[in-house]
Amino acid sequence: MTKPLNLGVFEILTPSNGVPTWRHPNGRARRYGDVAYWSDVARTLDEAGFDFLFFADSYGYPIIDGEVPDEVMRHGILFPGYDPMLLVSAVSQAAPGLGIVVTSSTSLEQPFPTARRFATLDEFTGGRIGWNIVTGSTAQVTEGLFGISHYDHDTRYDVADEFVDLCRTLWEDGWDDDAVRFDVDGDTLVDPSRVHEIDYRSRHFASRGLFKVPPGPQRTPVLFQAGASGRGKDFGARNAEAMFTQGQNKEQARASSQDIRARVAAAGRDPHDLRILSGVTVTVAETSDEAAAKRRELEELFSSDDAAILFAGFTGIDLRSLDPKMHLDDIPRNDQGQTPLDRYRTVEGVDTVQDVLDAFRVQERGFVVTGDPVSVAEELIETAEYADVDGYMLEPTFGDMGAYQDFIRLVLPELRRRGAWREPDREATLRERLGFPEATPGFRPERRG
């Protein structure tokens, strides 16, 4: 029996979503800083029944050998960019049923203000906020911008475990459900006996005192995570409610899903007590030939040099400086580049530096589905069932929301006919939209300290 899919959209608050599409007539370069544009995107997704809009984010930008390549600014490669956290309240008013997921770092932020922001947004969005937890990115850049030295890769996740533990403690333990009384006759706004002092201490963090923010509909935001390294997956298995994967094909997606679910079980949870969402770029048209032509047009916008610079921004590895024939396993590893490189280790036909660059250029994040409405719907359903994934995050093609509008018009009806999508409960919280029965998480990982 086909299960209904969760559907979201992956965006970045930059002129292009990775591929430098700002030059294209359908690009969003002149609109990416326009609140009205993003409100329109959110409204379109909400009215169609999508579950959430996901904003990736990073303080950094591509840097190679300590220098910012001219192409970063000339071609708009993850540059410039705004802070999506400040957009949430506006777009949530335009799309009152849509979940909004925002990225925040455990290496560059602090637990208490992070907990405060997300508790506030949980109230402001009516229980539709999610936190995409990242441990760090573009380390060379952020170390300079913040004047700090990052921990090594695995230690960053140890810190992140404690960071999330403290945030959970503030959200879940600081207030009883009925602490806010609004009792005029009894002269009590908040019952002091129902607000509790937090006294948290671990290796890296300490917090003592009251958490001023009352609990929102979810208390804890839905916790998203996307690490693909072994330690990253263990972190997600312990803490996350949804994980974003980036398989290049259904075989790789299946292997990743099996690995994640085994780690969830090892963490003492039900293997399906976590939603696995795969990135996908869908190019659909009334006919397969039209869709293939649109896909070729998109790929022609992304040069190998621009792809190499973007890859270096994600990984700290300049593929152009290496022998194109070097085997994938011989590419120098670093703390920053483990996740993106690991994506290619199980992809058939990707063996060398040149293969990695070629694959990255045409499949930047998730796998690619191109075709007419029936073939696209069938491939999405088949992949989800085969790989045991719970849904998809769509990425834009030419920059604007045209890819989403095409999907809504052409693919969504086919998914509905096949039982792979159904109208959501628009009053539900984001956690409930993802299929969890409770407004608060049903698990609390054992504290690390």
URLINGI-V237112 format. One record per backbone hydrogen bond with DSSP energy under -1.0 kcal/mol. NH is the residue of the N-H (numbers start at 1). CO is the residue of the C=O. Records with the same first field share a line. If there is no record, write none. Layout:
BEGIN
NH->CO + CO
END
This chain:
BEGIN
5->420
6->390
8->392
9->52
10->394
11->54
14->12
18->16
19->17
21->19
24->21
27->24
31->28
32->28
34->31
38->34
39->35
40->36
41->37
42->38
43->39
44->40
45->41
46->42
47->43
48->44
49->45
50->45
51->7
52->7
53->99
54->9
55->101
56->11
64->67
67->64
72->69
74->70
75->71
77->72
78->76
82->13
86->83
87->84
91->87
92->88
93->89
94->90
95->91
98->95
99->51
100->128
101->53
102->130
104->132
106->134
114->110
115->111
116->112
117->113
118->114
119->115
120->116
121->117
122->118
123->119
124->120
125->121
126->123
127->122
130->100
131->222
132->102
133->224
134->104
142->138
143->139
145->141
146->142
147->143
148->143
156->152
158->154
159->155
160->156
161->157
162->158
163->159
164->160
165->161
166->162
167->163
168->164
169->165
170->166
171->167
172->168
173->169
176->194
179->176
181->189
182->189
183->188
184->182
187->184
188->183
191->179
194->191
195->192
196->174
198->209
200->207
202->205
207->200
209->198
220->218
222->129
224->131
225->242
233->229
234->230
235->231
236->232
237->233
238->234
239->235
240->236
241->223
242->223
243->275
244->225
245->277
253->249
254->250
255->251
256->252
257->253
258->254
259->255
260->256
261->257
262->258
263->259
264->260
265->261
266->262
267->263
268->265
269->264
273->270
275->241
277->243
278->391
279->245
280->393
281->367
283->369
285->371
291->287
292->288
293->289
294->290
295->291
296->292
297->293
298->294
299->295
300->296
301->298
302->299
307->303
308->304
309->305
310->306
311->307
312->308
313->309
314->310
315->311
316->312
319->317
321->318
322->319
326->323
328->351
330->327
331->328
341->337
342->338
343->339
344->341
347->344
350->347
353->326
354->324
356->352
357->353
358->354
359->355
360->356
361->357
362->358
363->359
367->279
369->281
371->283
376->372
377->373
378->374
379->375
380->376
381->377
382->378
383->379
384->380
385->381
386->382
387->383
388->384
389->384
390->276
391->276
392->6
393->278
394->8
395->280
400->26
405->401
406->402
407->403
408->404
409->405
410->406
411->407
412->407
415->411
416->412
417->413
418->414
419->416
420->415
428->425
430->127
433->429
434->430
435->432
436->431
END
